[in-house]
Amino acid sequence: MNPTTRQPLEWKFSQVFGERSSDDEIQDADRISTVEFDKSGDYVAVGDRGGRIVIFETKDGKNTADQHYSRNQLEQLDYVSLNHPEYRYKTEFQSHEPEFDYLKSLEIEEKINKLKWCTSLSGSLFILSTNDKTIKLWKVKDRKVKKAREIDSPHQLLSSENTLLSERSFMNEQGIPSFANGNHVESGADSIFPSQEPRSKIANYEDTAYARCRRVYAHAHDFNINSLSNNSDGEPFISADDLRINLWNLEVSNQSFNIIDMKPSNMEKLTEVITSSEFHPIHCNLLAYSSSRGFIRLVDMRQSALCDYSARIFQDEECHGSRSFLTEIVASITDIKFPVDGRHILSRDYMNLKLWDMHMDSSPVATFKIHEHLRPKLAIYQCSCAICITMTPYLINLSAASVEMDFILQQDLIVISYVSSFMVVGVTRGIQ
């Protein structure tokens, strides 16, 4: 075997964390709902339907921006690693809780819809998270904590409560240690036990990550939020729902600007909805968003404060044949992503993953088949009686073929790893 050949990846299907047997019942709150890598590739954040966020970090070194190299040094470091990156657990925290909108009599789930990493500052990590209605900015910082491994007390005066106080006293923020009686003991003639003072043996420092909510961005969306995206200049970000895209500033949580509004004056004339939106990774003025009709619109925010009129429309001309109810459903784009080069756009619909060149809007440069084995079952019959739509549980019966509508309409995501040449896309019941 060639020593320069990278070992193949071993793919495993999992909807939850941890090792579970096939007989174990999976709780709905434990199911993974979104995954996001940071741009350095050192961290990956995972959100679940229970409102929790779990952060992992790479085991071997970090490619952070704090390391500054000259161009010659960067060229010397430019090599292909033969080992795939491995991640280890860093921390987890509860991001969202279930809520209830009393004005609309609507329950708001705690499920994490989207995660987006922000620029790291002063060694701290910042990440945006959102459920259906509320966006939160979290700060994750490492703190060094001393651990009391062994405490010697000749008089056996330590109780469980005092032991806890003794351990807490070794936090960095507390400079005065707590002893057996929970009070500070002065050394010298006034000491209670001048010759038999309790001694503590301290282990080495341990890094512990703490998460704290810094901002809450709420009450700006009437429909469920489906997208978050950071601007390349690190200050603004956008949030999108089915009909609107709002522009925020990270430092201002009580005000946003509506830059795209697709809501018609008469909702009966509604023909499409927004499914995903993304800032360009290099040019801060460019914004792309996709729709349920299979279009990708690229807009320039310098042209107008309201970006309702798109600059360019990307659409696959080969897919424009006979249209029907089902073909429009499977052609709906569920997610778009810009690779790090900024030259291409990745789009995901129900059947395909497509790679677009920003200089060619007539057709994608590459198409990757995802559900090709289902294509024979999606044949459209001209007879209207062959299609029977049941509102609950949204089951479409196409002659002998049955497709569950709620799985077709769910958002299949694209996840790009910035430390390897792999991307992951969601499928109907798992990951492919």
C-alpha positions, 0 to 999 in steps of 0.5 A: 500500500502506498504510504502516502495514501489516506486511510478510508473513512468508516461511516456509521449511522447514528441519530443520537450520541453514545453507543446504543443497541438496536433494542434501545428505545431512542427518545425524540429529545435525543435525536440530532437536529443540526451539525456545524463545523467552525471555519478552523475545523477545530470545533464541531457543534451538534444540536438536538431536539431537546434544546441541547448543544454539545461541542467537540474539539480536535484531539491533535492541535488546533488551527486557530487564528492565534498562530501567525506564520509567514508565507514561507512558513505556511508553504512549508506547512502546506501538506496533506495529513494522512490521518483523519481528524478525530474529535473529543467531547469538550462541553455541553449546555442547555440552549433553549427550553420549551416555551408557549406563545400566549398571544398565538396559543402556540407551543414553541419547541426547544429543538435546535434548528440551526447553529452558526459559529462566530469569530473567536475573541480572546480565546473564547468561542461564540456560537449562535443558536436558534429554535423556531422563534428565538436566537441566542448568542453563547460564549464558551470559555475555558477556565482552569480549575484546581482539584483537591485530590486529597485532604489530610486532617489530623483531627478528622474535622472535615464534613461533607459540606466543608469538603465541598467548600474546600474544593470550591475554594480552589477556583481561580476567582477565590484567593483565600482557601477554606479549611475544615471549619469553613473559615480562613485560618490565620497562621501564627500565634492566633491559629487554632491548631498552630502545630496541626494545621490541616493540609491539602494536596492539590492536583494539576489544573484542569480545563473546564468550559463554561457557557454563558448566554450573551444576547437574546434576539427575539420577537422578529419572526412570525414564521419558523426560523430556518436559517442563520448566517454570519457576514464575512466582516464578523459583525452582522448576521441574518436570520430567515423564516419562510417569508422574510430575511432579517439583518441583525448586528451581533451587539444589538439584540432589540432591533433588526432590519427586514431586507427580503419580504416575500409575503404577498398582500393576499396569502392565497397568491403565495407561490413559494417560500424561503427555505435557506439563506447564506452570506458569501464567505468572502464578499460581505455584500453578497447574499444567496437564498433558495426557495421551494420552487427550486430557485437560488437567488443571488442578491447584492445588498449594495443595490438597495436596502430591500433586496426583494429583486434578485440580481441573478437566478440559478435554476436547472433548465434540464429540470423544467419539463412537465410540472406536477404537484409531486415534482414541485415538492421534490425539486424544492431546495432545502439547504444551500452552502458556500464552500470556503473558496466562495466560487461555488454554491452547494444546493440540496433538494430531495433527490440530488446534491448539486454543485453550482458555479457562480459564473454559470446560472443555467445549470449545475456543474456537477450533480450527485444522486442521493435518492436515485433508488426512489425515482421509479416510485415517483412516476407521475400518473396523469389520472387525477384519481391515482393521486390521493392526498390525506391531510393527516398524516400527509400521506401521498398515495401514488398508485402502489407507491406511498411516500410520507409527506412529513419526511419529504418536507423536512429540511435535509441539511448540508454540512461541510468539514473545513479540515478534510475534503468531505461533506455530509448531507442529511437524508430522509431517515439519517445521514448519507 
